[in-house]
């Protein structure tokens, strides 16, 4: 196998990668990453529900308002 042939194979692989790119799949991957990050943050902050998040936000707003 010559270097030229190997380079040609690489170019074919790049074309296949471009054709295989699916914008919908990319969006799903982005959403998955966001949700996994959110889950990690919630675990670190010891909140398990959206209601707990909202209560914590309200509590922090009150604390800030009381410090003024």
DSSP file (Angstrom, degrees, kcal/mol; ACC not computed):
  #  RESIDUE AA STRUCTURE BP1 BP2  ACC     N-H-->O    O-->H-N    N-H-->O    O-->H-N    TCO  KAPPA ALPHA  PHI   PSI    X-CA   Y-CA   Z-CA
    1    1 A X              0   0    0      0, 0.0     2,-0.1     0, 0.0     0, 0.0   0.000 360.0 360.0 360.0 128.2    0.0    0.0    0.0
    2    2 A X     >  -     0   0    0      1,-0.1     4,-2.1     4,-0.0     5,-0.2  -0.428 360.0-111.1 -86.8 164.9    1.5    3.3   -1.0
    3    3 A X  H  > S+     0   0    0      1,-0.2     4,-2.6     2,-0.2     5,-0.2   0.876 118.8  56.6 -61.0 -37.2    1.2    6.6    1.0
    4    4 A X  H  > S+     0   0    0      1,-0.2     4,-2.4     2,-0.2    -1,-0.2   0.926 106.7  48.0 -61.4 -44.7   -1.1    8.0   -1.7
    5    5 A X  H  > S+     0   0    0      1,-0.2     4,-2.4     2,-0.2    -1,-0.2   0.916 111.3  50.5 -62.9 -42.1   -3.5    5.1   -1.3
    6    6 A X  H  X S+     0   0    0     -4,-2.1     4,-2.1     1,-0.2    -1,-0.2   0.915 110.3  49.9 -62.3 -42.6   -3.5    5.5    2.5
    7    7 A X  H  X S+     0   0    0     -4,-2.6     4,-2.3     1,-0.2    -1,-0.2   0.902 108.9  52.9 -62.6 -40.3   -4.2    9.2    2.1
    8    8 A X  H  X S+     0   0    0     -4,-2.4     4,-2.3     1,-0.2    -1,-0.2   0.912 107.3  51.4 -61.7 -42.6   -7.0    8.4   -0.2
    9    9 A X  H  X S+     0   0    0     -4,-2.4     4,-2.3     1,-0.2    -1,-0.2   0.907 108.6  51.9 -59.6 -41.5   -8.5    6.0    2.3
   10   10 A X  H  X S+     0   0    0     -4,-2.1     4,-2.2     1,-0.2    -2,-0.2   0.917 108.6  50.3 -61.9 -43.7   -8.3    8.8    5.0
   11   11 A X  H  X S+     0   0    0     -4,-2.3     4,-2.2     1,-0.2    -1,-0.2   0.901 109.5  51.2 -61.9 -40.5  -10.1   11.2    2.6
   12   12 A X  H  X S+     0   0    0     -4,-2.3     4,-2.3     1,-0.2    -1,-0.2   0.904 108.5  51.9 -62.0 -40.7  -12.9    8.6    2.1
   13   13 A X  H  X S+     0   0    0     -4,-2.3     4,-2.4     1,-0.2    -2,-0.2   0.901 108.3  51.2 -62.6 -40.6  -13.2    8.2    5.9
   14   14 A X  H  X S+     0   0    0     -4,-2.2     4,-2.4     2,-0.2    -1,-0.2   0.917 109.5  50.2 -62.6 -42.4  -13.6   11.9    6.3
   15   15 A X  H  X S+     0   0    0     -4,-2.2     4,-2.4     1,-0.2    -2,-0.2   0.909 110.5  49.5 -62.6 -41.2  -16.3   12.0    3.6
   16   16 A X  H  X S+     0   0    0     -4,-2.3     4,-2.4     2,-0.2    -1,-0.2   0.897 109.3  52.4 -63.8 -39.6  -18.1    9.1    5.4
   17   17 A X  H  X S+     0   0    0     -4,-2.4     4,-1.0     2,-0.2    -2,-0.2   0.919 110.2  48.1 -62.0 -42.7  -17.9   11.0    8.7
   18   18 A X  H >< S+     0   0    0     -4,-2.4     3,-0.5     1,-0.2    -2,-0.2   0.911 113.7  46.6 -64.0 -41.7  -19.4   14.1    7.1
   19   19 A X  H 3< S+     0   0    0     -4,-2.4    -1,-0.2     1,-0.2    -2,-0.2   0.852 110.7  53.4 -67.6 -33.5  -22.2   12.0    5.5
   20   20 A X  H 3< S+     0   0    0     -4,-2.4    -1,-0.2    -5,-0.2    -2,-0.2   0.656  81.8 111.6 -77.3 -15.3  -22.8   10.2    8.8
   21   21 A X    <<  -     0   0    0     -4,-1.0     2,-0.5    -3,-0.5     3,-0.1  -0.412  49.8-169.0 -62.9 127.4  -23.2   13.5   10.7
   22   22 A X     >  -     0   0    0     -2,-0.2     4,-2.4     1,-0.1     5,-0.2  -0.966  17.7-157.0-124.8 114.3  -26.7   13.8   11.8
   23   23 A X  H  > S+     0   0    0     -2,-0.5     4,-2.2     1,-0.2     5,-0.2   0.868  96.6  53.4 -59.4 -37.6  -27.8   17.2   13.2
   24   24 A X  H  > S+     0   0    0      2,-0.2     4,-1.9     1,-0.2    -1,-0.2   0.904 109.0  48.2 -63.5 -41.8  -30.7   15.6   15.1
   25   25 A X  H  > S+     0   0    0      2,-0.2     4,-2.4     1,-0.2    -2,-0.2   0.889 109.6  53.5 -65.6 -38.7  -28.3   13.1   16.8
   26   26 A X  H  X S+     0   0    0     -4,-2.4     4,-2.4     2,-0.2    -2,-0.2   0.914 107.5  50.7 -61.9 -43.3  -26.0   16.0   17.6
   27   27 A X  H  X S+     0   0    0     -4,-2.2     4,-2.4     1,-0.2    -1,-0.2   0.892 109.6  50.8 -61.6 -39.8  -28.9   17.9   19.3
   28   28 A X  H  X S+     0   0    0     -4,-1.9     4,-2.6     2,-0.2    -1,-0.2   0.911 109.6  50.5 -63.9 -42.0  -29.7   14.8   21.3
   29   29 A X  H  X S+     0   0    0     -4,-2.4     4,-2.3     2,-0.2    -2,-0.2   0.902 110.5  49.5 -63.7 -40.6  -26.1   14.5   22.4
   30   30 A X  H  X S+     0   0    0     -4,-2.4     4,-2.3     2,-0.2    -2,-0.2   0.919 111.8  48.0 -63.2 -43.9  -26.1   18.1   23.5
   31   31 A X  H  X S+     0   0    0     -4,-2.4     4,-2.6     1,-0.2     5,-0.2   0.911 110.7  51.9 -63.9 -41.5  -29.3   17.7   25.5
   32   32 A X  H  X S+     0   0    0     -4,-2.6     4,-2.6     1,-0.2    -1,-0.2   0.921 109.4  49.6 -59.9 -44.9  -27.9   14.5   27.1
   33   33 A X  H  X S+     0   0    0     -4,-2.3     4,-2.2     2,-0.2    -1,-0.2   0.910 111.4  49.1 -61.1 -43.6  -24.7   16.4   28.1
   34   34 A X  H  X S+     0   0    0     -4,-2.3     4,-2.5     2,-0.2    -2,-0.2   0.921 112.8  47.0 -62.3 -44.5  -26.8   19.3   29.6
   35   35 A X  H  X S+     0   0    0     -4,-2.6     4,-2.6     2,-0.2    -2,-0.2   0.889 111.1  50.9 -67.5 -38.9  -29.0   16.9   31.6
   36   36 A X  H  X S+     0   0    0     -4,-2.6     4,-2.1    -5,-0.2    -1,-0.2   0.902 111.8  48.1 -64.5 -39.6  -26.0   14.9   32.8
   37   37 A X  H  X S+     0   0    0     -4,-2.2     4,-2.5     2,-0.2    -2,-0.2   0.905 111.0  51.1 -64.8 -41.5  -24.4   18.1   34.0
   38   38 A X  H  X S+     0   0    0     -4,-2.5     4,-2.7     2,-0.2    -2,-0.2   0.921 108.7  51.3 -60.8 -44.5  -27.6   19.2   35.7
   39   39 A X  H  X S+     0   0    0     -4,-2.6     4,-2.3     1,-0.2    -1,-0.2   0.924 109.8  49.5 -59.3 -44.8  -27.8   15.8   37.4
   40   40 A X  H  X S+     0   0    0     -4,-2.1     4,-2.4     1,-0.2    -1,-0.2   0.922 111.7  48.9 -60.3 -44.9  -24.3   16.3   38.7
   41   41 A X  H  X S+     0   0    0     -4,-2.5     4,-2.3     1,-0.2    -2,-0.2   0.911 110.5  50.7 -61.5 -43.4  -25.1   19.8   40.0
   42   42 A X  H  X>S+     0   0    0     -4,-2.7     5,-2.4     2,-0.2     4,-0.6   0.898 110.4  49.1 -63.5 -40.3  -28.2   18.6   41.7
   43   43 A X  H ><5S+     0   0    0     -4,-2.3     3,-0.9     1,-0.2    -1,-0.2   0.933 111.9  48.8 -64.0 -45.3  -26.4   15.8   43.5
   44   44 A X  H 3<5S+     0   0    0     -4,-2.4    -2,-0.2     1,-0.2    -1,-0.2   0.870 115.3  44.1 -61.2 -37.2  -23.6   18.3   44.6
   45   45 A X  H 3<5S-     0   0    0     -4,-2.3    -1,-0.2    -5,-0.2    -2,-0.2   0.450 110.3-124.1 -89.0  -1.0  -26.3   20.7   45.9
   46   46 A X  T <<5 +     0   0    0     -3,-0.9     2,-0.4    -4,-0.6    -3,-0.2   0.891  65.3 133.2  58.5  44.1  -28.3   17.9   47.5
   47   47 A X      < +     0   0    0     -5,-2.4    -1,-0.2    -6,-0.1    -2,-0.1  -0.960  30.4 178.3-119.6 144.0  -31.5   18.7   45.7
   48   48 A X        +     0   0    0     -2,-0.4     2,-0.3     1,-0.1    -1,-0.1   0.550  61.4  43.3-121.6 -12.6  -33.6   16.0   44.1
   49   49 A X  S  > S-     0   0    0      1,-0.1     4,-1.8    -7,-0.1     5,-0.1  -0.905  76.9-117.1-133.5 161.8  -36.6   17.8   42.7
   50   50 A X  H  > S+     0   0    0     -2,-0.3     4,-2.6     1,-0.2     5,-0.2   0.856 116.5  58.8 -62.3 -35.2  -37.4   21.0   40.8
   51   51 A X  H  > S+     0   0    0      1,-0.2     4,-2.5     2,-0.2    -1,-0.2   0.914 104.7  49.5 -61.0 -42.8  -39.5   22.1   43.8
   52   52 A X  H  > S+     0   0    0      2,-0.2     4,-2.4     1,-0.2    -1,-0.2   0.885 109.7  51.9 -63.9 -37.7  -36.4   21.8   46.0
   53   53 A X  H  X S+     0   0    0     -4,-1.8     4,-2.3     2,-0.2    -2,-0.2   0.942 111.1  47.0 -62.2 -47.4  -34.4   23.9   43.4
   54   54 A X  H  X S+     0   0    0     -4,-2.6     4,-2.5     1,-0.2    -2,-0.2   0.890 111.7  50.5 -63.9 -40.0  -37.0   26.6   43.4
   55   55 A X  H  X S+     0   0    0     -4,-2.5     4,-2.5     2,-0.2    -1,-0.2   0.910 110.4  49.9 -63.0 -41.8  -37.2   26.6   47.2
   56   56 A X  H  X S+     0   0    0     -4,-2.4     4,-2.4     2,-0.2    -2,-0.2   0.901 110.4  50.3 -64.0 -40.4  -33.4   27.0   47.4
   57   57 A X  H  X S+     0   0    0     -4,-2.3     4,-2.4     2,-0.2    -2,-0.2   0.940 111.6  47.6 -61.5 -47.5  -33.5   29.8   44.9
   58   58 A X  H  X S+     0   0    0     -4,-2.5     4,-2.4     1,-0.2    -2,-0.2   0.903 111.4  51.6 -61.5 -41.5  -36.2   31.6   46.9
   59   59 A X  H  X S+     0   0    0     -4,-2.5     4,-2.4     1,-0.2    -1,-0.2   0.913 110.3  47.8 -61.6 -43.9  -34.2   31.1   50.1
   60   60 A X  H  X S+     0   0    0     -4,-2.4     4,-2.3     2,-0.2    -1,-0.2   0.879 109.9  52.6 -67.2 -37.6  -31.1   32.5   48.6
   61   61 A X  H  X S+     0   0    0     -4,-2.4     4,-2.7     2,-0.2    -2,-0.2   0.927 110.1  49.3 -61.1 -44.3  -33.0   35.6   47.3
   62   62 A X  H  X S+     0   0    0     -4,-2.4     4,-2.3     1,-0.2    -2,-0.2   0.921 110.0  50.7 -61.2 -43.8  -34.3   36.2   50.8
   63   63 A X  H  X S+     0   0    0     -4,-2.4     4,-1.1     1,-0.2    -1,-0.2   0.913 112.1  46.8 -61.6 -42.5  -30.9   35.9   52.3
   64   64 A X  H  X S+     0   0    0     -4,-2.3     4,-0.5     1,-0.2     3,-0.4   0.910 111.9  50.5 -65.1 -42.1  -29.5   38.4   49.8
   65   65 A X  H >< S+     0   0    0     -4,-2.7     3,-0.8     1,-0.2    -2,-0.2   0.865 108.6  52.8 -64.4 -35.4  -32.4   40.8   50.3
   66   66 A X  H 3< S+     0   0    0     -4,-2.3    -1,-0.2     1,-0.2    -2,-0.2   0.730 103.0  58.5 -72.5 -22.7  -31.9   40.6   54.1
   67   67 A X  H 3<        0   0    0     -4,-1.1    -1,-0.2    -3,-0.4    -2,-0.2   0.600 360.0 360.0 -82.6 -10.9  -28.2   41.5   53.8
   68   68 A X    <<        0   0    0     -3,-0.8    -1,-0.2    -4,-0.5    -2,-0.1   0.469 360.0 360.0 -77.9 360.0  -29.0   44.8   52.0
